[in-house]
Amino acid sequence: MPPKTVSSRQFNQDSSGAKKAANDGPVFITDRGEPSHVLLSIAEYHRLVGEGGKIIDLLAMSAADDSDLQVPRLGSVSKPVDLD
């Protein structure tokens, strides 16, 4: 199914129709004939950007236990302050 295109005016007059159409695929919204925005369903958005999550959640995943990553110790990174 080809993507649906609606003008800004059409979108303002029938936003619920545009939201229903977004369930079938992206809806391009135009300003003066040029595409300016894209309306997606939340499911499609999540599919595109992935389920990123927080870094702490990603590190806690069991698959992370299979990693052979070795992180070297840096030692002391502080320096004495000269107040003279």
mmCIF file of the N, C-alpha and C atoms, coordinates in Angstrom:
data_MODEL
# 
_entry.id   MODEL 
# 
loop_
_atom_site.group_PDB 
_atom_site.id 
_atom_site.type_symbol 
_atom_site.label_atom_id 
_atom_site.label_alt_id 
_atom_site.label_comp_id 
_atom_site.label_asym_id 
_atom_site.label_entity_id 
_atom_site.label_seq_id 
_atom_site.pdbx_PDB_ins_code 
_atom_site.Cartn_x 
_atom_site.Cartn_y 
_atom_site.Cartn_z 
_atom_site.occupancy 
_atom_site.B_iso_or_equiv 
_atom_site.pdbx_formal_charge 
_atom_site.auth_seq_id 
_atom_site.auth_comp_id 
_atom_site.auth_asym_id 
_atom_site.auth_atom_id 
_atom_site.pdbx_PDB_model_num 
ATOM 1   N N  . MET A 1 1  ? 0.856   -1.174  0.000  1.00 0.00 ? 1  MET A N  1 
ATOM 2   C CA . MET A 1 1  ? 0.000   0.000   0.000  1.00 0.00 ? 1  MET A CA 1 
ATOM 3   C C  . MET A 1 1  ? 0.902   1.237   0.000  1.00 0.00 ? 1  MET A C  1 
ATOM 4   N N  . PRO A 1 2  ? 0.688   2.170   -0.930 1.00 0.00 ? 2  PRO A N  1 
ATOM 5   C CA . PRO A 1 2  ? 1.525   3.378   -0.973 1.00 0.00 ? 2  PRO A CA 1 
ATOM 6   C C  . PRO A 1 2  ? 1.244   4.271   0.230  1.00 0.00 ? 2  PRO A C  1 
ATOM 7   N N  . PRO A 1 3  ? 2.244   5.047   0.649  1.00 0.00 ? 3  PRO A N  1 
ATOM 8   C CA . PRO A 1 3  ? 2.026   5.932   1.801  1.00 0.00 ? 3  PRO A CA 1 
ATOM 9   C C  . PRO A 1 3  ? 0.937   6.961   1.502  1.00 0.00 ? 3  PRO A C  1 
ATOM 10  N N  . LYS A 1 4  ? 0.208   7.319   2.521  1.00 0.00 ? 4  LYS A N  1 
ATOM 11  C CA . LYS A 1 4  ? -0.853  8.318   2.377  1.00 0.00 ? 4  LYS A CA 1 
ATOM 12  C C  . LYS A 1 4  ? -0.257  9.702   2.583  1.00 0.00 ? 4  LYS A C  1 
ATOM 13  N N  . THR A 1 5  ? -0.744  10.668  1.820  1.00 0.00 ? 5  THR A N  1 
ATOM 14  C CA . THR A 1 5  ? -0.309  12.055  1.939  1.00 0.00 ? 5  THR A CA 1 
ATOM 15  C C  . THR A 1 5  ? -1.523  12.929  2.170  1.00 0.00 ? 5  THR A C  1 
ATOM 16  N N  . VAL A 1 6  ? -1.428  13.812  3.166  1.00 0.00 ? 6  VAL A N  1 
ATOM 17  C CA . VAL A 1 6  ? -2.501  14.760  3.438  1.00 0.00 ? 6  VAL A CA 1 
ATOM 18  C C  . VAL A 1 6  ? -1.887  16.141  3.616  1.00 0.00 ? 6  VAL A C  1 
ATOM 19  N N  . SER A 1 7  ? -2.649  17.160  3.261  1.00 0.00 ? 7  SER A N  1 
ATOM 20  C CA . SER A 1 7  ? -2.183  18.529  3.473  1.00 0.00 ? 7  SER A CA 1 
ATOM 21  C C  . SER A 1 7  ? -2.361  18.897  4.950  1.00 0.00 ? 7  SER A C  1 
ATOM 22  N N  . SER A 1 8  ? -1.688  19.938  5.369  1.00 0.00 ? 8  SER A N  1 
ATOM 23  C CA . SER A 1 8  ? -1.844  20.411  6.752  1.00 0.00 ? 8  SER A CA 1 
ATOM 24  C C  . SER A 1 8  ? -3.293  20.752  7.042  1.00 0.00 ? 8  SER A C  1 
ATOM 25  N N  . ARG A 1 9  ? -3.955  21.341  6.078  1.00 0.00 ? 9  ARG A N  1 
ATOM 26  C CA . ARG A 1 9  ? -5.364  21.711  6.250  1.00 0.00 ? 9  ARG A CA 1 
ATOM 27  C C  . ARG A 1 9  ? -6.215  20.459  6.447  1.00 0.00 ? 9  ARG A C  1 
ATOM 28  N N  . GLN A 1 10 ? -6.005  19.445  5.599  1.00 0.00 ? 10 GLN A N  1 
ATOM 29  C CA . GLN A 1 10 ? -6.754  18.199  5.748  1.00 0.00 ? 10 GLN A CA 1 
ATOM 30  C C  . GLN A 1 10 ? -6.479  17.557  7.108  1.00 0.00 ? 10 GLN A C  1 
ATOM 31  N N  . PHE A 1 11 ? -5.214  17.589  7.520  1.00 0.00 ? 11 PHE A N  1 
ATOM 32  C CA . PHE A 1 11 ? -4.858  17.013  8.809  1.00 0.00 ? 11 PHE A CA 1 
ATOM 33  C C  . PHE A 1 11 ? -5.573  17.738  9.944  1.00 0.00 ? 11 PHE A C  1 
ATOM 34  N N  . ASN A 1 12 ? -5.596  19.067  9.897  1.00 0.00 ? 12 ASN A N  1 
ATOM 35  C CA . ASN A 1 12 ? -6.278  19.849  10.936 1.00 0.00 ? 12 ASN A CA 1 
ATOM 36  C C  . ASN A 1 12 ? -7.768  19.567  10.974 1.00 0.00 ? 12 ASN A C  1 
ATOM 37  N N  . GLN A 1 13 ? -8.364  19.317  9.814  1.00 0.00 ? 13 GLN A N  1 
ATOM 38  C CA . GLN A 1 13 ? -9.802  19.074  9.750  1.00 0.00 ? 13 GLN A CA 1 
ATOM 39  C C  . GLN A 1 13 ? -10.176 17.641  10.124 1.00 0.00 ? 13 GLN A C  1 
ATOM 40  N N  . ASP A 1 14 ? -9.263  16.689  9.911  1.00 0.00 ? 14 ASP A N  1 
ATOM 41  C CA . ASP A 1 14 ? -9.585  15.286  10.183 1.00 0.00 ? 14 ASP A CA 1 
ATOM 42  C C  . ASP A 1 14 ? -8.370  14.558  10.749 1.00 0.00 ? 14 ASP A C  1 
ATOM 43  N N  . SER A 1 15 ? -7.924  14.980  11.924 1.00 0.00 ? 15 SER A N  1 
ATOM 44  C CA . SER A 1 15 ? -6.754  14.331  12.525 1.00 0.00 ? 15 SER A CA 1 
ATOM 45  C C  . SER A 1 15 ? -7.048  12.881  12.903 1.00 0.00 ? 15 SER A C  1 
ATOM 46  N N  . SER A 1 16 ? -8.287  12.586  13.288 1.00 0.00 ? 16 SER A N  1 
ATOM 47  C CA . SER A 1 16 ? -8.603  11.197  13.650 1.00 0.00 ? 16 SER A CA 1 
ATOM 48  C C  . SER A 1 16 ? -8.519  10.289  12.422 1.00 0.00 ? 16 SER A C  1 
ATOM 49  N N  . GLY A 1 17 ? -8.889  10.796  11.255 1.00 0.00 ? 17 GLY A N  1 
ATOM 50  C CA . GLY A 1 17 ? -8.757  10.011  10.024 1.00 0.00 ? 17 GLY A CA 1 
ATOM 51  C C  . GLY A 1 17 ? -7.299  9.748   9.696  1.00 0.00 ? 17 GLY A C  1 
ATOM 52  N N  . ALA A 1 18 ? -6.438  10.744  9.932  1.00 0.00 ? 18 ALA A N  1 
ATOM 53  C CA . ALA A 1 18 ? -5.004  10.582  9.687  1.00 0.00 ? 18 ALA A CA 1 
ATOM 54  C C  . ALA A 1 18 ? -4.424  9.558   10.655 1.00 0.00 ? 18 ALA A C  1 
ATOM 55  N N  . LYS A 1 19 ? -4.875  9.585   11.919 1.00 0.00 ? 19 LYS A N  1 
ATOM 56  C CA . LYS A 1 19 ? -4.383  8.613   12.900 1.00 0.00 ? 19 LYS A CA 1 
ATOM 57  C C  . LYS A 1 19 ? -4.799  7.199   12.508 1.00 0.00 ? 19 LYS A C  1 
ATOM 58  N N  . LYS A 1 20 ? -6.013  7.041   12.019 1.00 0.00 ? 20 LYS A N  1 
ATOM 59  C CA . LYS A 1 20 ? -6.463  5.714   11.569 1.00 0.00 ? 20 LYS A CA 1 
ATOM 60  C C  . LYS A 1 20 ? -5.637  5.251   10.378 1.00 0.00 ? 20 LYS A C  1 
ATOM 61  N N  . ALA A 1 21 ? -5.350  6.168   9.458  1.00 0.00 ? 21 ALA A N  1 
ATOM 62  C CA . ALA A 1 21 ? -4.546  5.822   8.283  1.00 0.00 ? 21 ALA A CA 1 
ATOM 63  C C  . ALA A 1 21 ? -3.126  5.440   8.688  1.00 0.00 ? 21 ALA A C  1 
ATOM 64  N N  . ALA A 1 22 ? -2.598  6.030   9.768  1.00 0.00 ? 22 ALA A N  1 
ATOM 65  C CA . ALA A 1 22 ? -1.243  5.729   10.227 1.00 0.00 ? 22 ALA A CA 1 
ATOM 66  C C  . ALA A 1 22 ? -1.118  4.304   10.752 1.00 0.00 ? 22 ALA A C  1 
ATOM 67  N N  . ASN A 1 23 ? -2.237  3.663   11.068 1.00 0.00 ? 23 ASN A N  1 
ATOM 68  C CA . ASN A 1 23 ? -2.188  2.262   11.483 1.00 0.00 ? 23 ASN A CA 1 
ATOM 69  C C  . ASN A 1 23 ? -1.817  1.346   10.324 1.00 0.00 ? 23 ASN A C  1 
ATOM 70  N N  . ASP A 1 24 ? -2.023  1.816   9.085  1.00 0.00 ? 24 ASP A N  1 
ATOM 71  C CA . ASP A 1 24 ? -1.695  1.029   7.890  1.00 0.00 ? 24 ASP A CA 1 
ATOM 72  C C  . ASP A 1 24 ? -0.352  1.397   7.296  1.00 0.00 ? 24 ASP A C  1 
ATOM 73  N N  . GLY A 1 25 ? 0.259   2.471   7.776  1.00 0.00 ? 25 GLY A N  1 
ATOM 74  C CA . GLY A 1 25 ? 1.556   2.905   7.252  1.00 0.00 ? 25 GLY A CA 1 
ATOM 75  C C  . GLY A 1 25 ? 1.749   4.379   7.515  1.00 0.00 ? 25 GLY A C  1 
ATOM 76  N N  . PRO A 1 26 ? 2.897   4.931   7.130  1.00 0.00 ? 26 PRO A N  1 
ATOM 77  C CA . PRO A 1 26 ? 3.176   6.342   7.411  1.00 0.00 ? 26 PRO A CA 1 
ATOM 78  C C  . PRO A 1 26 ? 2.220   7.271   6.663  1.00 0.00 ? 26 PRO A C  1 
ATOM 79  N N  . VAL A 1 27 ? 1.905   8.380   7.308  1.00 0.00 ? 27 VAL A N  1 
ATOM 80  C CA . VAL A 1 27 ? 1.078   9.419   6.695  1.00 0.00 ? 27 VAL A CA 1 
ATOM 81  C C  . VAL A 1 27 ? 1.943   10.669  6.578  1.00 0.00 ? 27 VAL A C  1 
ATOM 82  N N  . PHE A 1 28 ? 2.184   11.106  5.346  1.00 0.00 ? 28 PHE A N  1 
ATOM 83  C CA . PHE A 1 28 ? 2.986   12.302  5.107  1.00 0.00 ? 28 PHE A CA 1 
ATOM 84  C C  . PHE A 1 28 ? 2.086   13.519  5.137  1.00 0.00 ? 28 PHE A C  1 
ATOM 85  N N  . ILE A 1 29 ? 2.480   14.520  5.901  1.00 0.00 ? 29 ILE A N  1 
ATOM 86  C CA . ILE A 1 29 ? 1.719   15.765  6.018  1.00 0.00 ? 29 ILE A CA 1 
ATOM 87  C C  . ILE A 1 29 ? 2.506   16.834  5.290  1.00 0.00 ? 29 ILE A C  1 
ATOM 88  N N  . THR A 1 30 ? 1.829   17.537  4.394  1.00 0.00 ? 30 THR A N  1 
ATOM 89  C CA . THR A 1 30 ? 2.514   18.523  3.560  1.00 0.00 ? 30 THR A CA 1 
ATOM 90  C C  . THR A 1 30 ? 2.154   19.951  3.957  1.00 0.00 ? 30 THR A C  1 
ATOM 91  N N  . ASP A 1 31 ? 3.101   20.851  3.757  1.00 0.00 ? 31 ASP A N  1 
ATOM 92  C CA . ASP A 1 31 ? 2.885   22.294  3.859  1.00 0.00 ? 31 ASP A CA 1 
ATOM 93  C C  . ASP A 1 31 ? 3.225   22.883  2.501  1.00 0.00 ? 31 ASP A C  1 
ATOM 94  N N  . ARG A 1 32 ? 2.247   23.506  1.883  1.00 0.00 ? 32 ARG A N  1 
ATOM 95  C CA . ARG A 1 32 ? 2.425   24.100  0.557  1.00 0.00 ? 32 ARG A CA 1 
ATOM 96  C C  . ARG A 1 32 ? 2.951   23.084  -0.452 1.00 0.00 ? 32 ARG A C  1 
ATOM 97  N N  . GLY A 1 33 ? 2.456   21.861  -0.348 1.00 0.00 ? 33 GLY A N  1 
ATOM 98  C CA . GLY A 1 33 ? 2.802   20.821  -1.307 1.00 0.00 ? 33 GLY A CA 1 
ATOM 99  C C  . GLY A 1 33 ? 4.096   20.076  -1.021 1.00 0.00 ? 33 GLY A C  1 
ATOM 100 N N  . GLU A 1 34 ? 4.843   20.496  -0.017 1.00 0.00 ? 34 GLU A N  1 
ATOM 101 C CA . GLU A 1 34 ? 6.107   19.853  0.330  1.00 0.00 ? 34 GLU A CA 1 
ATOM 102 C C  . GLU A 1 34 ? 5.941   19.048  1.621  1.00 0.00 ? 34 GLU A C  1 
ATOM 103 N N  . PRO A 1 35 ? 6.441   17.806  1.663  1.00 0.00 ? 35 PRO A N  1 
ATOM 104 C CA . PRO A 1 35 ? 6.348   17.025  2.905  1.00 0.00 ? 35 PRO A CA 1 
ATOM 105 C C  . PRO A 1 35 ? 7.055   17.742  4.051  1.00 0.00 ? 35 PRO A C  1 
ATOM 106 N N  . SER A 1 36 ? 6.366   17.843  5.185  1.00 0.00 ? 36 SER A N  1 
ATOM 107 C CA . SER A 1 36 ? 6.950   18.532  6.340  1.00 0.00 ? 36 SER A CA 1 
ATOM 108 C C  . SER A 1 36 ? 6.961   17.667  7.598  1.00 0.00 ? 36 SER A C  1 
ATOM 109 N N  . HIS A 1 37 ? 6.047   16.700  7.689  1.00 0.00 ? 37 HIS A N  1 
ATOM 110 C CA . HIS A 1 37 ? 5.955   15.835  8.865  1.00 0.00 ? 37 HIS A CA 1 
ATOM 111 C C  . HIS A 1 37 ? 5.514   14.441  8.433  1.00 0.00 ? 37 HIS A C  1 
ATOM 112 N N  . VAL A 1 38 ? 5.770   13.473  9.299  1.00 0.00 ? 38 VAL A N  1 
ATOM 113 C CA . VAL A 1 38 ? 5.309   12.108  9.070  1.00 0.00 ? 38 VAL A CA 1 
ATOM 114 C C  . VAL A 1 38 ? 4.617   11.630  10.337 1.00 0.00 ? 38 VAL A C  1 
ATOM 115 N N  . LEU A 1 39 ? 3.438   11.089  10.181 1.00 0.00 ? 39 LEU A N  1 
ATOM 116 C CA . LEU A 1 39 ? 2.685   10.536  11.300 1.00 0.00 ? 39 LEU A CA 1 
ATOM 117 C C  . LEU A 1 39 ? 2.814   9.019   11.257 1.00 0.00 ? 39 LEU A C  1 
ATOM 118 N N  . LEU A 1 40 ? 3.263   8.442   12.385 1.00 0.00 ? 40 LEU A N  1 
ATOM 119 C CA . LEU A 1 40 ? 3.438   6.994   12.495 1.00 0.00 ? 40 LEU A CA 1 
ATOM 120 C C  . LEU A 1 40 ? 2.656   6.485   13.691 1.00 0.00 ? 40 LEU A C  1 
ATOM 121 N N  . SER A 1 41 ? 2.272   5.216   13.626 1.00 0.00 ? 41 SER A N  1 
ATOM 122 C CA . SER A 1 41 ? 1.706   4.592   14.820 1.00 0.00 ? 41 SER A CA 1 
ATOM 123 C C  . SER A 1 41 ? 2.848   4.394   15.807 1.00 0.00 ? 41 SER A C  1 
ATOM 124 N N  . ILE A 1 42 ? 2.530   4.272   17.073 1.00 0.00 ? 42 ILE A N  1 
ATOM 125 C CA . ILE A 1 42 ? 3.557   4.090   18.090 1.00 0.00 ? 42 ILE A CA 1 
ATOM 126 C C  . ILE A 1 42 ? 4.276   2.759   17.883 1.00 0.00 ? 42 ILE A C  1 
ATOM 127 N N  . ALA A 1 43 ? 3.563   1.753   17.409 1.00 0.00 ? 43 ALA A N  1 
ATOM 128 C CA . ALA A 1 43 ? 4.189   0.454   17.143 1.00 0.00 ? 43 ALA A CA 1 
ATOM 129 C C  . ALA A 1 43 ? 5.235   0.582   16.039 1.00 0.00 ? 43 ALA A C  1 
ATOM 130 N N  . GLU A 1 44 ? 4.921   1.314   14.991 1.00 0.00 ? 44 GLU A N  1 
ATOM 131 C CA . GLU A 1 44 ? 5.873   1.516   13.895 1.00 0.00 ? 44 GLU A CA 1 
ATOM 132 C C  . GLU A 1 44 ? 7.063   2.346   14.367 1.00 0.00 ? 44 GLU A C  1 
ATOM 133 N N  . TYR A 1 45 ? 6.811   3.352   15.181 1.00 0.00 ? 45 TYR A N  1 
ATOM 134 C CA . TYR A 1 45 ? 7.895   4.164   15.727 1.00 0.00 ? 45 TYR A CA 1 
ATOM 135 C C  . TYR A 1 45 ? 8.870   3.300   16.526 1.00 0.00 ? 45 TYR A C  1 
ATOM 136 N N  . HIS A 1 46 ? 8.332   2.459   17.418 1.00 0.00 ? 46 HIS A N  1 
ATOM 137 C CA . HIS A 1 46 ? 9.182   1.584   18.228 1.00 0.00 ? 46 HIS A CA 1 
ATOM 138 C C  . HIS A 1 46 ? 9.943   0.591   17.348 1.00 0.00 ? 46 HIS A C  1 
ATOM 139 N N  . ARG A 1 47 ? 9.312   0.121   16.286 1.00 0.00 ? 47 ARG A N  1 
ATOM 140 C CA . ARG A 1 47 ? 9.997   -0.799  15.377 1.00 0.00 ? 47 ARG A CA 1 
ATOM 141 C C  . ARG A 1 47 ? 11.185  -0.104  14.715 1.00 0.00 ? 47 ARG A C  1 
ATOM 142 N N  . LEU A 1 48 ? 11.007  1.165   14.349 1.00 0.00 ? 48 LEU A N  1 
ATOM 143 C CA . LEU A 1 48 ? 12.073  1.904   13.671 1.00 0.00 ? 48 LEU A CA 1 
ATOM 144 C C  . LEU A 1 48 ? 13.229  2.262   14.594 1.00 0.00 ? 48 LEU A C  1 
ATOM 145 N N  . VAL A 1 49 ? 12.926  2.716   15.803 1.00 0.00 ? 49 VAL A N  1 
ATOM 146 C CA . VAL A 1 49 ? 13.992  3.164   16.702 1.00 0.00 ? 49 VAL A CA 1 
ATOM 147 C C  . VAL A 1 49 ? 14.482  2.057   17.617 1.00 0.00 ? 49 VAL A C  1 
ATOM 148 N N  . GLY A 1 50 ? 13.775  0.950   17.651 1.00 0.00 ? 50 GLY A N  1 
ATOM 149 C CA . GLY A 1 50 ? 14.186  -0.144  18.520 1.00 0.00 ? 50 GLY A CA 1 
ATOM 150 C C  . GLY A 1 50 ? 13.757  0.128   19.945 1.00 0.00 ? 50 GLY A C  1 
ATOM 151 N N  . GLU A 1 51 ? 14.010  -0.824  20.766 1.00 0.00 ? 51 GLU A N  1 
ATOM 152 C CA . GLU A 1 51 ? 13.647  -0.714  22.178 1.00 0.00 ? 51 GLU A CA 1 
ATOM 153 C C  . GLU A 1 51 ? 14.901  -0.378  22.969 1.00 0.00 ? 51 GLU A C  1 
ATOM 154 N N  . GLY A 1 52 ? 15.517  0.768   22.695 1.00 0.00 ? 52 GLY A N  1 
ATOM 155 C CA . GLY A 1 52 ? 16.779  1.181   23.270 1.00 0.00 ? 52 GLY A CA 1 
ATOM 156 C C  . GLY A 1 52 ? 16.931  0.929   24.750 1.00 0.00 ? 52 GLY A C  1 
ATOM 157 N N  . GLY A 1 53 ? 16.065  1.433   25.554 1.00 0.00 ? 53 GLY A N  1 
ATOM 158 C CA . GLY A 1 53 ? 16.164  1.241   26.989 1.00 0.00 ? 53 GLY A CA 1 
ATOM 159 C C  . GLY A 1 53 ? 17.294  2.049   27.608 1.00 0.00 ? 53 GLY A C  1 
ATOM 160 N N  . LYS A 1 54 ? 17.407  1.947   28.897 1.00 0.00 ? 54 LYS A N  1 
ATOM 161 C CA . LYS A 1 54 ? 18.454  2.648   29.625 1.00 0.00 ? 54 LYS A CA 1 
ATOM 162 C C  . LYS A 1 54 ? 19.724  1.813   29.608 1.00 0.00 ? 54 LYS A C  1 
ATOM 163 N N  . ILE A 1 55 ? 20.865  2.458   29.678 1.00 0.00 ? 55 ILE A N  1 
ATOM 164 C CA . ILE A 1 55 ? 22.142  1.757   29.619 1.00 0.00 ? 55 ILE A CA 1 
ATOM 165 C C  . ILE A 1 55 ? 22.281  0.751   30.756 1.00 0.00 ? 55 ILE A C  1 
ATOM 166 N N  . ILE A 1 56 ? 21.766  1.089   31.933 1.00 0.00 ? 56 ILE A N  1 
ATOM 167 C CA . ILE A 1 56 ? 21.872  0.167   33.060 1.00 0.00 ? 56 ILE A CA 1 
ATOM 168 C C  . ILE A 1 56 ? 21.065  -1.098  32.792 1.00 0.00 ? 56 ILE A C  1 
ATOM 169 N N  . ASP A 1 57 ? 19.908  -0.962  32.128 1.00 0.00 ? 57 ASP A N  1 
ATOM 170 C CA . ASP A 1 57 ? 19.107  -2.129  31.784 1.00 0.00 ? 57 ASP A CA 1 
ATOM 171 C C  . ASP A 1 57 ? 19.818  -2.991  30.749 1.00 0.00 ? 57 ASP A C  1 
ATOM 172 N N  . LEU A 1 58 ? 20.472  -2.352  29.782 1.00 0.00 ? 58 LEU A N  1 
ATOM 173 C CA . LEU A 1 58 ? 21.184  -3.094  28.756 1.00 0.00 ? 58 LEU A CA 1 
ATOM 174 C C  . LEU A 1 58 ? 22.381  -3.840  29.339 1.00 0.00 ? 58 LEU A C  1 
ATOM 175 N N  . LEU A 1 59 ? 23.070  -3.212  30.285 1.00 0.00 ? 59 LEU A N  1 
ATOM 176 C CA . LEU A 1 59 ? 24.216  -3.860  30.916 1.00 0.00 ? 59 LEU A CA 1 
ATOM 177 C C  . LEU A 1 59 ? 23.793  -5.017  31.809 1.00 0.00 ? 59 LEU A C  1 
ATOM 178 N N  . ALA A 1 60 ? 22.598  -4.942  32.363 1.00 0.00 ? 60 ALA A N  1 
ATOM 179 C CA . ALA A 1 60 ? 22.109  -5.981  33.260 1.00 0.00 ? 60 ALA A CA 1 
ATOM 180 C C  . ALA A 1 60 ? 21.543  -7.186  32.518 1.00 0.00 ? 60 ALA A C  1 
ATOM 181 N N  . MET A 1 61 ? 21.432  -7.088  31.208 1.00 0.00 ? 61 MET A N  1 
ATOM 182 C CA . MET A 1 61 ? 20.874  -8.190  30.432 1.00 0.00 ? 61 MET A CA 1 
ATOM 183 C C  . MET A 1 61 ? 21.774  -9.410  30.540 1.00 0.00 ? 61 MET A C  1 
ATOM 184 N N  . SER A 1 62 ? 21.191  -10.603 30.548 1.00 0.00 ? 62 SER A N  1 
ATOM 185 C CA . SER A 1 62 ? 21.970  -11.829 30.698 1.00 0.00 ? 62 SER A CA 1 
ATOM 186 C C  . SER A 1 62 ? 22.927  -12.034 29.537 1.00 0.00 ? 62 SER A C  1 
ATOM 187 N N  . ALA A 1 63 ? 22.618  -11.553 28.346 1.00 0.00 ? 63 ALA A N  1 
ATOM 188 C CA . ALA A 1 63 ? 23.513  -11.701 27.199 1.00 0.00 ? 63 ALA A CA 1 
ATOM 189 C C  . ALA A 1 63 ? 24.825  -10.970 27.431 1.00 0.00 ? 63 ALA A C  1 
ATOM 190 N N  . ALA A 1 64 ? 24.818  -9.949  28.286 1.00 0.00 ? 64 ALA A N  1 
ATOM 191 C CA . ALA A 1 64 ? 26.040  -9.207  28.571 1.00 0.00 ? 64 ALA A CA 1 
ATOM 192 C C  . ALA A 1 64 ? 27.042  -10.065 29.329 1.00 0.00 ? 64 ALA A C  1 
ATOM 193 N N  . ASP A 1 65 ? 26.575  -11.113 30.002 1.00 0.00 ? 65 ASP A N  1 
ATOM 194 C CA . ASP A 1 65 ? 27.472  -11.998 30.740 1.00 0.00 ? 65 ASP A CA 1 
ATOM 195 C C  . ASP A 1 65 ? 28.383  -12.798 29.809 1.00 0.00 ? 65 ASP A C  1 
ATOM 196 N N  . ASP A 1 66 ? 28.014  -12.938 28.559 1.00 0.00 ? 66 ASP A N  1 
ATOM 197 C CA . ASP A 1 66 ? 28.792  -13.699 27.594 1.00 0.00 ? 66 ASP A CA 1 
ATOM 198 C C  . ASP A 1 66 ? 29.940  -12.891 27.006 1.00 0.00 ? 66 ASP A C  1 
ATOM 199 N N  . SER A 1 67 ? 30.063  -11.647 27.373 1.00 0.00 ? 67 SER A N  1 
ATOM 200 C CA . SER A 1 67 ? 31.074  -10.769 26.806 1.00 0.00 ? 67 SER A CA 1 
ATOM 201 C C  . SER A 1 67 ? 32.451  -11.059 27.379 1.00 0.00 ? 67 SER A C  1 
ATOM 202 N N  . ASP A 1 68 ? 33.488  -10.932 26.539 1.00 0.00 ? 68 ASP A N  1 
ATOM 203 C CA . ASP A 1 68 ? 34.870  -11.097 26.964 1.00 0.00 ? 68 ASP A CA 1 
ATOM 204 C C  . ASP A 1 68 ? 35.557  -9.755  27.149 1.00 0.00 ? 68 ASP A C  1 
ATOM 205 N N  . LEU A 1 69 ? 34.803  -8.713  27.364 1.00 0.00 ? 69 LEU A N  1 
ATOM 206 C CA . LEU A 1 69 ? 35.351  -7.364  27.494 1.00 0.00 ? 69 LEU A CA 1 
ATOM 207 C C  . LEU A 1 69 ? 36.215  -7.270  28.749 1.00 0.00 ? 69 LEU A C  1 
ATOM 208 N N  . GLN A 1 70 ? 37.453  -6.814  28.575 1.00 0.00 ? 70 GLN A N  1 
ATOM 209 C CA . GLN A 1 70 ? 38.372  -6.595  29.677 1.00 0.00 ? 70 GLN A CA 1 
ATOM 210 C C  . GLN A 1 70 ? 38.611  -5.094  29.793 1.00 0.00 ? 70 GLN A C  1 
ATOM 211 N N  . VAL A 1 71 ? 38.246  -4.513  30.915 1.00 0.00 ? 71 VAL A N  1 
ATOM 212 C CA . VAL A 1 71 ? 38.404  -3.070  31.123 1.00 0.00 ? 71 VAL A CA 1 
ATOM 213 C C  . VAL A 1 71 ? 39.595  -2.851  32.041 1.00 0.00 ? 71 VAL A C  1 
ATOM 214 N N  . PRO A 1 72 ? 40.664  -2.197  31.548 1.00 0.00 ? 72 PRO A N  1 
ATOM 215 C CA . PRO A 1 72 ? 41.847  -1.984  32.382 1.00 0.00 ? 72 PRO A CA 1 
ATOM 216 C C  . PRO A 1 72 ? 41.578  -0.920  33.447 1.00 0.00 ? 72 PRO A C  1 
ATOM 217 N N  . ARG A 1 73 ? 42.239  -1.048  34.590 1.00 0.00 ? 73 ARG A N  1 
ATOM 218 C CA . ARG A 1 73 ? 42.139  -0.055  35.661 1.00 0.00 ? 73 ARG A CA 1 
ATOM 219 C C  . ARG A 1 73 ? 42.947  1.166   35.269 1.00 0.00 ? 73 ARG A C  1 
ATOM 220 N N  . LEU A 1 74 ? 42.426  2.335   35.552 1.00 0.00 ? 74 LEU A N  1 
ATOM 221 C CA . LEU A 1 74 ? 43.118  3.571   35.218 1.00 0.00 ? 74 LEU A CA 1 
ATOM 222 C C  . LEU A 1 74 ? 44.084  4.019   36.297 1.00 0.00 ? 74 LEU A C  1 
ATOM 223 N N  . GLY A 1 75 ? 43.914  3.572   37.514 1.00 0.00 ? 75 GLY A N  1 
ATOM 224 C CA . GLY A 1 75 ? 44.750  4.043   38.611 1.00 0.00 ? 75 GLY A CA 1 
ATOM 225 C C  . GLY A 1 75 ? 44.250  5.402   39.072 1.00 0.00 ? 75 GLY A C  1 
ATOM 226 N N  . SER A 1 76 ? 45.130  6.158   39.673 1.00 0.00 ? 76 SER A N  1 
ATOM 227 C CA . SER A 1 76 ? 44.750  7.463   40.198 1.00 0.00 ? 76 SER A CA 1 
ATOM 228 C C  . SER A 1 76 ? 44.679  8.478   39.061 1.00 0.00 ? 76 SER A C  1 
ATOM 229 N N  . VAL A 1 77 ? 43.579  9.190   38.988 1.00 0.00 ? 77 VAL A N  1 
ATOM 230 C CA . VAL A 1 77 ? 43.425  10.216  37.955 1.00 0.00 ? 77 VAL A CA 1 
ATOM 231 C C  . VAL A 1 77 ? 43.440  11.616  38.553 1.00 0.00 ? 77 VAL A C  1 
ATOM 232 N N  . SER A 1 78 ? 43.578  11.708  39.895 1.00 0.00 ? 78 SER A N  1 
ATOM 233 C CA . SER A 1 78 ? 43.596  13.024  40.525 1.00 0.00 ? 78 SER A CA 1 
ATOM 234 C C  . SER A 1 78 ? 45.021  13.565  40.557 1.00 0.00 ? 78 SER A C  1 
ATOM 235 N N  . LYS A 1 79 ? 45.128  14.862  40.569 1.00 0.00 ? 79 LYS A N  1 
ATOM 236 C CA . LYS A 1 79 ? 46.438  15.527  40.638 1.00 0.00 ? 79 LYS A CA 1 
ATOM 237 C C  . LYS A 1 79 ? 46.444  16.470  41.842 1.00 0.00 ? 79 LYS A C  1 
ATOM 238 N N  . PRO A 1 80 ? 47.599  16.632  42.500 1.00 0.00 ? 80 PRO A N  1 
ATOM 239 C CA . PRO A 1 80 ? 47.657  17.567  43.609 1.00 0.00 ? 80 PRO A CA 1 
ATOM 240 C C  . PRO A 1 80 ? 47.439  18.999  43.113 1.00 0.00 ? 80 PRO A C  1 
ATOM 241 N N  . VAL A 1 81 ? 46.819  19.803  43.939 1.00 0.00 ? 81 VAL A N  1 
ATOM 242 C CA . VAL A 1 81 ? 46.528  21.183  43.595 1.00 0.00 ? 81 VAL A CA 1 
ATOM 243 C C  . VAL A 1 81 ? 47.620  22.083  44.169 1.00 0.00 ? 81 VAL A C  1 
ATOM 244 N N  . ASP A 1 82 ? 48.157  22.968  43.328 1.00 0.00 ? 82 ASP A N  1 
ATOM 245 C CA . ASP A 1 82 ? 49.166  23.936  43.764 1.00 0.00 ? 82 ASP A CA 1 
ATOM 246 C C  . ASP A 1 82 ? 48.447  25.214  44.115 1.00 0.00 ? 82 ASP A C  1 
ATOM 247 N N  . LEU A 1 83 ? 48.414  25.574  45.405 1.00 0.00 ? 83 LEU A N  1 
ATOM 248 C CA . LEU A 1 83 ? 47.682  26.762  45.855 1.00 0.00 ? 83 LEU A CA 1 
ATOM 249 C C  . LEU A 1 83 ? 48.595  27.981  46.044 1.00 0.00 ? 83 LEU A C  1 
ATOM 250 N N  . ASP A 1 84 ? 49.859  27.908  45.634 1.00 0.00 ? 84 ASP A N  1 
ATOM 251 C CA . ASP A 1 84 ? 50.789  29.038  45.785 1.00 0.00 ? 84 ASP A CA 1 
ATOM 252 C C  . ASP A 1 84 ? 50.597  30.056  44.700 1.00 0.00 ? 84 ASP A C  1 
# 
